[in-house]
């Protein structure tokens, strides 16, 4: 019993020291910015004296802080001679701005090129149908004003379409029949004149200063005869291919006729149906560009027909006055080839000169050449700018490149439709550019403050100023 008071005293002192240590650790945790976690004191009721820890002197470092210091001591600092390594930049930021722009443009151009390639492959696969439909569009652009005029006179749409189509096809058929009749009627005279012309050309070459001998001329004629004899199979196959081409031409003409009838009768409904295939956001712009493109195509076709008719009439009259045989078929040929810009005039004029040279001699051929050049110069510098106007004006370089491209892709048909396609594309692109700018300005936020004053409408010079109520002061 004498040891119990001493043991209780030591237990009370140790509990006091344990409480002080807990308070110290809580204060240190709060000083570091954290919130001290609650620490439950150990159960001391049954703790023997030997298990109670000894007192910690004041200023002692806690065990956790000691462990942190030990870890920090084990990590050595970097040496002083080690170079400083900068952080690697973002790969996108490392590429120059110009190269990024070029890459963005390049992949978009590749997508467009692939789309155009696929489109050209599809067009080449159905070339006959495409050319027939384009020809129907051209004929419709030429005949549609007649249908509109007949409807203004009170005729129903179906009757006006039928009258216009029948009248147009009858005129074309009569012209074709007259050309064939002229050729068949003058074929014997033409063959005789061709033989006489060849003999005259031979004599002229013998008497010319070019020192051409009769033996050389006979050798050239013999070589031509031998070439024709050895290439009989090729000529025969070419004739068979010509028959196939004629069948395709007749099929295309039938398709063009049916397409023209439907376009004349129901063109507006077909256009409205085509607009439904366009996305809703782009539909207003396309709806505005369509009528403008049609007006451009109509102006081009009507102007080209008028210019071609003037060329055919004046060159045909010149050929007729010079007594060149088959003046009417040559005039029709000049009219048809006038639809091929630049190239058609050269081919038709060269054919007229060759026929005059073979049938009438060198002097007549020179006179025909002068007539052709004079009419074509008047056409290029007076008729086309006056008749076609600025609506379908295309740069000559664009005309040459488009005709060459159309001829390479689709032959004569491609050369015919190349220039109107470029003219319509120019009109559509110009309108869509203006429409996009107007839409951007319409949806732009309205100016405020000093900016609103700068863009406010100002009165014209010399006009009286307006007062605050909007009335003009006198």
Secondary structure, DSSP 8 states (H G I E B T S, - for coil): -TTHHHHHHHHHHHHHHHHHHHHHHHHHHHHTTS----------TT--TTTS-----TT---HHHHHHHHHHHHS----TTS--------HHHHS-HHHHHHHHHHHHHHHHHHHHHHHHHHHHHTHHHHHHHHHHHHHHHHHHHHHHHHHHTT--HHHHHHHHHHHHHHHHHHHHHHHHHHHHHSHHHHHHHHHHHHHHHHHHHHHSTT---HHHHHHHHHHHHHHHHHTHHHHHHHHHHHHHHHHHHHHHHHHHHHHHHHHHHHHHHHHHHHHHTS-HHHHHHHHHHHHHHHHHHHHHHHHHHHHHHHHHHHHHHHHHHTT-S-HHHHHHHHHHHTTSTTHHHHHHHHHHHHHHHHHH-HHHHHHHHHHHHHHHHHIIIIIHHHHTTTTT---HHHHHHHHHHHHHHHHHHHHHHHHHHHHHHHHHHHHHHHHHHHHHHHSS----THHHHHHS----TTS--B-TTS-B--
